[in-house]
Amino acid sequence: MLSCHLDDSRGSRNLVVAGFLGGQQDWGFFEREWLDALKKYHVPSPFKMQHWQTRKRVFRLMPEQKRRDLLNDLLAIIRLRATMAVGAVVSLPDYDAVFNEEAMRRRVGTPYSLCIQACIARVGTWARLYSHNERIAYVLDRGHANAGDAWLSYKHCAADEATAEKHRVGPLVFEDDRVAIPLQAADLVAYEAMRYQEGQPLSEKSLRYPFKQLFLNMQVKIRIFDHQVLTELQQAEEQDFKQMPSNHAT
């Protein structure tokens, strides 16, 4: 079975949810190789990209070349074992401006739930393109503050039989990133994408740019929720609401 591991990173302006799709055997190899790389550099699991970037904890006194060698080794493991990268980005100021009514926010969902649904849809598009008919599992970090939103987003996609079949929606699992090691790779790419995107116009470069070599030969499916896309989503929701039977619309 294929599984997609996703993590998020929130900045002052944008929310990014990103991660990687891979097969069970590939993830098995990935976990051993990833942990071996961390052990080689005397870095405890889980690897946190924020700690690497800001030189916190174990990275505080690590020589610069050693620090970069570790990152290059981890990126090489992702490049070797992951099948595809997937992600979604929401502009938080635009979300607040477009969805300024609580009723509309409840119908559309939070920025996090929009990202989760978009990632599921992007993975589903890939699966259909390559005639992959098996259901795809999703793995998210256990104990996350947005776990409730994730579960509601998943139920929204899985509850409708046609949608679940279209997107090949399999089970949703919450796991610790010390156990589900590919979550550490998802953290790596989500954090760097958020960090890059904060000072840039919202674009699909948000995932690709920080690690050009990583994505050189890897498919990347990204959904951008900028002001235009969010406005179109609002208009579609309003139109659907107007077309509801009167006994449901009140």
N, C-alpha and C positions, 0 to 999 in steps of 0.2 A: 504494500500500500504506500502511496505517496502521502507525505505530510508537509504542511507549511507551518513554519515557526515564525511568529510575529512578535515584535516589541515596538514600543513607542518612545518618542522623545518630544517634550513640549518646551518650546522657547517662549519668548515674550510676544512673538508675532505669529508663529506657526506651530502646528501640531503635525508630526510625522509618525506614521505607522509603517514599518517596513520589515522585511525578512526574506526568507529563502524557502523554496520548494525543493524537495529531494525525495528519493526513494529510501525504503527501509534499510537496504544493504548499504547504500552510500552514506546514510546517516550513521550507521554502525562504524564504518571506517572513519568517518569524520570525527566522531567522539573520541576514538582512541588517538588519532593523530593530533587533535586539538589539545587534549590533556597531556600528551607527550611533549608538545611544544611548550606548554605552560611550565611543565616540570623542568624542561631543559633550561629555561630562563629563571627558574625559581620564583614563579608567579603563582599564587594560589588561585584555585577556581572558586568562584566565577571571575572571568576576565570582565572588567568594566571599562568601556571605552572612555568614559568621562574621567576616570582615574588616570588612564594612560595620557589623555590629552592635557590634563591639568597637573600632571606629575604628583599625584597624591598617593599616599600609602606606599606600596612596594616600589612605585616608580619615582619616588621623591629623590632618591640618591642613585638611581640606575643610570649608568653612562648613556649618553645620547645614541651612540651607534648601536648599543645592545638593545635599547628601547625600540629603535627603528627596525632592527633585525627581527625582533619578536613580532612586530606588526606585519612585516612582510611575510614571515612564515605563516601567520594566521590567515592572511589574505590568500596565500597560495593554497591553503587547505580548503577555503571556501570555494575558490575558483575550480579546484579539482573535483569537489564532491557535490556542490549545489547544482541543481538543474536550472533554476530560474530565480531571478530576484523580482520581488513585487513590493509595491509601496503606494501610499496615498498621502497627500499633503493638504491640510486645510488652513487657509488664512484666517486666523482667529479674529482680527479686527473686522474683516469682511463678513464673517459668520455673525458676529454681534450686530453689525449694521443691517444685514439683510433679514435675519431672523430676530427681530426685536420684540416679538410677541411670544409669550410663553406657550400659548396654544399651538403656534406653528412649530416651535422648537420641540414640543412633545411629539408632533406628527413626524417631523423630519429626523429627529434624533440629535444627539450631541455630536460635536466634531469627532470624537473618538469612534462613535458608532458609525458615522459616515465613512470613516477610514476603513473600519473592519469590513463593512459591507462592500466597499469598493475593492478591497483586496480579494475578497471571496469571488467577486465578479470577474476580476482580472485573471485569477487562477482558472476560473471556469472557462474563460475565453481561450486560454492556452490549451486546456484539456480538450475542448471541442476541436480546436485547430489540428491537434495531433491525434485525434480519435482515441483519446484516453477515456474510457468509460467507467473505470473504477472510481468509487467515491474517494474524496480527498480529505484527510484529517487535518485539523488545525490545532496548534499547540500554542498556548499563551502562558505568560508568567503567572504563577499562582500567587495569590495575595495582592495582586495589583489593585490600585485604587479604582481603576476603571473596569474591574472584572464584571460588575453588574451590567454596565453598558455593553460589554463584549457579549455577554450571554444573551441579552435582548436582541442584539444585532444578529447573532447566530440564529436565534429562534425565528427571527423575521425571515431569514433566508431559507431555513430548513423546514418551516411550517408548511409552506406552500409546495406541494409535490412537484409541480411543473418547474418552479424556480430551483428547488433542490436538485432535480434531475438536470436542468440546464447548466447549473454551476458545479455539478458533481459534488455536492455538499455532503461530507462525511461527518464523523464525530468531532466534537470540540473537547479538548483536554486542557486542564490547567495544571501546570507542573512547575516545580522549582528549577531555576536555571543551573543548579548544581547537578540535577538529574537529567534534564533535557538540555544537553550541551549546545545544540544548535541555537537555542535562545540567546546564547552569548554572541553568536555571529549576528543575530537580528539586532541586538543591542548596539553592536559596533556600527552597523550601517545606519540605523535609525538616528543615533546620536550625531554622527558625522554629517548626515543629510540635514538634520535640523540646524546644526552649527553653521554649515555653509549657507543654508537658505535664509537665515535670519537677516543677512545684509544684502540679499539679492532679490530682484523681481521673481515672483513665483513662476517656476518653470520645471520641466522634466529633468533639467540638469541637476535638480536637488539630490537625486540619488546617484546619478552617473558621475558627476564632477569630482567628488572627493576621492574616488578610487577609480580612475580611468582604466587602469590596467586590469582591475578586478572584473569590470564589466565589458572588457574589450570583445570577448567572444561569448558572453552570456546574455541571454534574453532578459530584458528588464521591462516589466509592465507597471506603469505608473498612472495614477489618477490624481489630477490637480483640481482642487476646489478653490478657485479664485473668485473674485467678485462676480464675474460674468456667469460662471458655472453655478454658483450659489443662487444667483438671481433667477436663472432658468429653472433650477430645482424648486425654488419658492413658487414661481408661476405655475409649474406643473402641479404642485401640491394644492394650490388654491383652485386650479381648474378641476382636479379630481374631487376636491371637497364640495364644490358647487354642483357636481354631477351626482353626488350621493343622494339616495332617496331621502325625502324630507324627514322621515321618522328616525333616520340615522344622523342627520345633519344637525339636529337640535340637541 
